[in-house]
Amino acid sequence: MPHAVGVAQSKLFFLFLIGVNMKIIPIIPMTKTQAAIACGSLTSTSKMPCNSYSLPTEACITGFKMSKIEGSICSKCYANNGFYRMYENNIKPAQFSRLDSITGEFWVSGMVSHIGKDPFFRWHDSGDLQNLEHFEKIVAVCLETLLTMHWLPTREYSIIKAFIAKHGKNSIPKNLIVRLSAMYPDKPVQIPASLQNVPGITASNVHTKTPMGSPCKAPQQNGACLDCRECWTSNVISYELH
């Protein structure tokens, strides 16, 4: 079972942020209503055993480019189909509102209030990281929610590389799993050299027949995680193409 980061690491994080002259925003206690104003609402999907945070796929940097390439995973993105498409008149405005909120002064405080003491949280059931500052803010949220295991899938390898180059190989909180996502089915992720053996960084692949990693159990469980929490571990996961 993954363990939460200690208080000492949290203090170190804020110290090195100060050291590079980043603005440190104190965590302000908020009601859920105030949190929704600061960072938008959380999302809940039928498959997941926890809340998540959804952004518009139109704002994906790498993903939007990949969506134009036939045969790529993003060209068949689930977040542009199914219930996302059925209820897009409600979903899209909320996603863009969250996107706009990321640069806000109280975004971190709002997310900390939303997540509270939940045991698990997933970042971006739709959408992806926007820039280095966005990821730094997510790390700050993780460090303020020590009782929660966080899972962040991303195709923005360069943002993660920039974070590690700036903050060091031990800067990913122990309660955060960053999962580098594959670009094409049946082509496993090649973790960049600068991210290899970095604690908290792993990968996920997508297969049509043979899994390339621990196979996701959801297809055998009516599309749901049920009691499985393997995505919140350092294991390489392989998802069946859907």
N, C-alpha and C positions, 0 to 999 in steps of 0.2 A: 504494500500500500504506500503510495507516494506520501512524503511528509511535508508539512508546511515550513516555509522559510522562517528562520529565527529573527528575533528583534534586532540582533546585532547586524544582520545583513541589511535590514531595513534602514538602520542608521547610516551604514556605509553608503547605501544607494543615494540618500539625500546629501551626504557629504560630497560625493563626487559630482553630483549635479551642481552643487554650489561651486565646486572647484572649476567648472567650465562655464560659470556665469549664467547658468540657466535660472529663470525665475522660479522660485519655489513657492507654490501656493499652499497655504495651510489647509488641512482637511476641516471642513465646516460641517457639523452635524446638521442633517436635513430631514424633513418629513418626506414621505414618498411623493407627495404632491410637489414639493419643492424640487425633489430630485428629477421628476418628470419634466419640469420646466428647464432644469439645468442641462439635461442630457437626453431627454426623450424617454419613452417607455422601453421596458424590456420586451423581448419576444418569447413566445412559447410555441414549440413545434410538437406535433404528436409523437414523433420518434424519440425526442430527447428526454432524458430524465431530469432536466434542469432548465433554467432560464437561459436565454442567449441574447445577443445584441445584433441587430440586423441593419445593414447599410445597403444602398442601391448598387446593383451590379454595374450600372452605368459609370459608377465612380471607381470601379476596379482599374488599376493601372495596367498590370500585366494581363489580368483576366479579360479585360475588355478587348485587348489586342488579340488574345488567344481565341476569343469567341468568334472571330472572323476567319479562323483557320479551320477548314473542314477536317474532321477527324479528331480534333483536340477535345479534351474533356470539357473545356469551357464552352465549346460550340453546342454542347447538349446540357448546359447548366440547369440543374433542378430548380434553382432560384428564379428562373425565368419561365417556369412551367408549373403545372399542378395548382395547388392552392395559392401559390404566389401570383399566378396569372389570373386565377379565378377572382381573387379579392384585391387585385392590384390598385383599384380605385381608392382603397383604404390603406393598403400596405405601402405603396410608393410614396405618398406624402409623408407618412411617418418615417420612412427610411431616409428621405432627403432632409427631414427635420433633424434627425439624429446626426446626419452627416454635417449639417451646418453647426451643430452644437459642439463638435469635437474641439474646436479652437477656443471655446468659451472658458472663462476663468474658473468656473465652478464645476466643470465637467467631471473632474476626478472625484470631487466631493459627492456629486450626484450618483456616480457609479458605485462608490463605496456604500452609500446609503441604500441603493437598490439591491446590491448583492448581500449586504449584511453578513449573516453567518451561514448562508447557504453552503452545503458541502461541496457542490460542483457548479461550475459555470462554463459556458461555451461562448467564445467570441466569434462573431460573424457567421451565423448560419446563412447569411447572404452578405456579399461585399468583402472587402479586404482592407488591409492597412493602407493609409494614405501617404504617410511620410514618417521620418524618424521621430519627430516630436509626438506623433500619434502613438507610436509604439512605446515611447518613453512614458507617456501618460498611462498607458495600459499597465506597464510595469509598476508604476506608482500605485495604481489601483490594487494590483496583486499584493504589493507589500503592505497595503492597508487592510487587506481581507485575508489574514493569515490562516483562517479556518476553512478557506475555500480552495479547492483545486481548480485551476483554470486551464482550459485547452484552447489554443489559438492555431487554427490551420491557416496557412498563407502561401501564396505564390510570389510574394514580394521578398525574394531572397536577398536582394540588394539592401533593403531596409534592415533586415536582421544582421547582415554583414556589417553595415555601417554602425549599428548599435554595439556589436561586439568589438569592432575596431576602436570605438570611442570609449567604451566602458570596461572592456576586458572580458576574458573567457568565463569568469565566474559571476557575471552580472545578471544572468537570468535567474529570477527567484525560483526557489525550489518548489513552489506551489504553482508554477507555470510550465506547461508543456507547449513548446512551439513546434508545430508539425509542418514541415516543408511539403507542399502538395505537388503531386505529379502534374505534368503538362499534357501527357498523352496516355491513353490506355495501353497497358502491357509494356510500358517503358518506365522502369523504376527510377525514382529520384536519385540523382547523383549529388550528394551533399557536397557543396563547395569546400575546398580544402580548408579555408579559414573558419568553417563552422564544424568541421569534423572533431569529434570527441569533446564538443562543448556541452557541458551539462544542461539539460533542459531542451535540447534541440534534437529532433528526430524527424521521421518522414512518414508519408502515407502515399500508397500507390493505388492504382485502379486497374482491375483485371477483367478480362472477358471470360477467361476459362481458368487459368492457373493462378492462384493467389501469389503475390510477391511480398510476403510478410504474413502476419497473423490475420486470418480472414475475419472481416466484420461479421458478426453473428446476426445482424438485423434481418437479412433476407430470409433466414430460417425462423424468425420470430415476428412474422407479420410486419416487418419494417420497423420494429421498435428495439431500443437498447435493452429494455427490461432491466435485469440486474447487472448487465455488463457495463464496466467502466474502463475498458482497456484503452480507450482513446485518451484517457488522462494518465497514461503511463508512458514510459520511454520506448515501448515496443513499436516497431514498424508495423503499421496496419495496412491491409490491402482491402479496398472496397470493391464490391462487384459493380460493374458499369450499369447505370440505370438512367 
